[in-house]
Amino acid sequence: MIDSLWYLLIGGGSSIVSRTCTSPLEIYRLQKQNRFIPGSSLKHILKNEGILGLWKGNGVNCMRVFPQYAINYTLYRNVLNHMTFENKFHNIFASSFIAGSMSMLCIYPLETSRTFLSLQSNKNQYKNFLDIIKKVPFKNLYGGSMMSIMGFAPWNAISLTTFNIYKDLLHKHYEVKNPNLMKLFCGGFAGMTAISITYPTDLIRRRLQLQHFGCDSVPDYNGIIDCAKKVVKSEGLIGLYRGLPAAYMKTFPSLAIQLYMIDTLSDIHKQYIVDN
């Protein structure tokens, strides 16, 4: 029970710090993915909403990521203890895949709400999370949820697995003089590896979420396959990777901070158990 509480705090706390630090980059990424939304530029935000506009939606995002990653990391650690593959990386991948699926399903309405708040201008659509809950039918808050699970579960599995692979490789082949810097770089590159593989699922998820945004400029899609076909038809295959450079800019520091904190806090937890 005490261990699970530690896992909840480690997963949730690390996610809040990393997302708050990189909120402007996340706004930029969402804008690049969805250029059809009016006012989709950082210049427009700074002119009309000021510097704090770069953190709009971050409160809901923190409400989302804390339970998501608290659940995610707790499930991951508990499932990992019961995995029996001979290869430890297979155990990490399977555990984090299961944890990612369950945690995303639990918090998805918050994910949709964060997207709505981040892409609107001067609260012209919704005032806050509660306003979204009042105005948007609950089932619509799960728009794109299947795509999200299909995207987040492998993203979570790849990022956690490659983070541990990169750390092992560095320790095996190099004398690591600065372990903290090593963790940051491994976390950042793990995030970039995961987003490179799973990015089209993220773009399709956002497009499906925005079906209920309440803006006439949002294209109409009828499910995952229809969305993918229409994006490719109108924007080419590269359209499925629209905003990827912005995603790299956001993902590297975000995952560097988050995985560094998870790994460091986990080491502190292990030492606490040994000492007591």
Buried (B, 14 or more C-beta within 10 A) or exposed (E): EEEBEBBBBBBBBBBBBBBBBBBBBBBBBBBBBBEEBEBBEBEBBBEEBEEEBBBBBBBBBBBBBBBBBBBBBBBBBBBBEEBEEEEBBEBBBBBBBBBBBBBBBBBBBBBBBBBBBBBBBEEEBBEEBEBBBEBBEEEBBBBBBBBBBBBBBBBBBBBBBBBBBBBEEBEEEEEEEEBEEBBBBBBBBBBBBBBBBBBBBBBBBBBBBBBBBBBEEBEEBEEBEEBBEBBBEEEEEEBBBBBBEBBBBBBBBBBBBBBBBBBBBBEEBEEEEEEE
